[in-house]
Amino acid sequence: MLIEIVVAVGIIGLVLIGVSDLMTRSVGVVSFQKQKKEALMIITKKLNDYKTERDTNPDNFYTTVESSTIDPCVIDKPYKCLVTVDKTVDAVKISITAQWQDGGRPYETSLSQSLSRTVK
């Protein structure tokens, strides 16, 4: 009788350890997805800012736009943005990479867009 109780308690303990590990991993995945979504929203806003600048003053935009590092991308957020600008005759390709750390591990996500010159 005593052995059965000890075995049952041991099995319950193993199950609880497994459930605890699963919950910990789930929280980590949810946290990462939240951070990635926030980083993509920041990058999208930065790309929209470049589009607005291009539409407002295209001649000035194409001569002054350049690669840069923005750290932090947004005040009070842990993201660092790397802006890469590749100019061609007809367009400017802007790539923005948001980098951040979570739990000592580095993460990054990127978006890019080609902004064409307006035809006159």
C-alpha positions in Angstrom: 0.0 0.0 0.0 2.8 2.4 0.9 4.7 1.6 -2.3 1.7 2.4 -4.4 1.3 5.8 -2.8 5.0 6.6 -3.3 4.8 5.6 -7.0 1.6 7.6 -7.5 3.2 10.7 -5.9 6.3 10.2 -8.1 4.1 10.0 -11.2 2.1 13.1 -10.2 5.4 14.9 -9.6 6.8 14.0 -13.0 3.5 15.2 -14.7 3.6 18.5 -12.8 7.2 19.1 -13.8 6.3 18.5 -17.5 3.3 20.8 -17.3 5.5 23.5 -15.6 8.1 23.2 -18.3 5.4 23.5 -21.0 4.0 26.6 -19.4 7.4 28.2 -19.2 8.1 27.6 -22.8 4.7 28.9 -23.8 5.3 32.2 -22.0 8.6 32.6 -23.7 7.0 32.1 -27.2 4.2 34.5 -26.4 6.8 37.1 -25.2 8.9 36.7 -28.4 5.9 37.0 -30.7 4.8 40.2 -28.8 8.2 41.7 -29.2 8.4 40.7 -32.9 5.0 42.2 -33.6 6.0 45.5 -31.9 9.3 45.6 -33.9 7.4 45.1 -37.2 5.1 47.9 -36.3 8.0 50.2 -35.6 9.7 49.3 -38.8 6.5 49.8 -40.8 6.1 53.2 -39.3 9.7 54.1 -40.2 9.1 53.0 -43.8 5.9 55.1 -43.9 7.9 58.1 -42.6 10.4 57.6 -45.5 7.5 57.4 -48.0 6.0 60.6 -46.6 9.3 62.4 -46.8 9.7 61.2 -50.4 6.2 62.4 -51.3 6.6 65.7 -49.6 9.9 66.7 -51.2 11.2 64.1 -53.6 14.2 66.0 -54.9 15.6 66.6 -51.5 14.7 63.1 -50.4 16.7 61.3 -53.1 19.8 63.5 -52.5 19.8 63.4 -48.7 18.6 59.9 -47.7 21.4 57.7 -46.4 22.0 54.6 -44.3 22.0 55.1 -40.5 21.6 53.5 -37.1 18.8 54.6 -34.8 19.3 53.5 -31.2 16.8 53.3 -29.8 14.2 53.2 -32.7 11.6 54.5 -30.3 12.2 56.1 -26.8 11.7 53.6 -24.0 11.7 50.6 -26.3 14.6 48.1 -26.5 14.9 48.1 -30.3 17.9 49.3 -32.3 17.1 50.0 -36.0 19.6 49.7 -38.8 18.6 51.5 -41.9 20.3 50.5 -45.2 19.8 52.6 -48.3 20.7 51.4 -51.8 20.3 54.1 -54.4 19.8 53.4 -58.1 19.0 55.8 -61.0 15.2 55.1 -60.7 14.7 54.3 -57.0 15.9 54.0 -53.5 15.7 50.6 -51.7 15.3 51.1 -48.0 15.8 48.1 -45.7 15.2 48.5 -42.0 16.3 45.9 -39.5 15.1 46.0 -35.9 17.4 44.3 -33.4 16.7 43.5 -29.7 17.7 41.2 -26.9 15.5 39.0 -24.8 17.0 36.8 -22.1 20.5 37.5 -23.3 19.6 36.2 -26.8 19.7 38.5 -29.8 16.8 38.7 -32.2 16.1 40.7 -35.3 13.4 41.2 -38.0 13.5 43.2 -41.2 11.4 44.8 -43.9 12.4 46.6 -47.1 10.8 48.6 -49.7 11.8 50.2 -53.0 10.7 53.9 -53.3 10.7 54.9 -57.0 11.3 58.4 -58.3 8.3 60.2 -59.5 7.9 60.6 -63.2 7.6 64.2 -64.4 
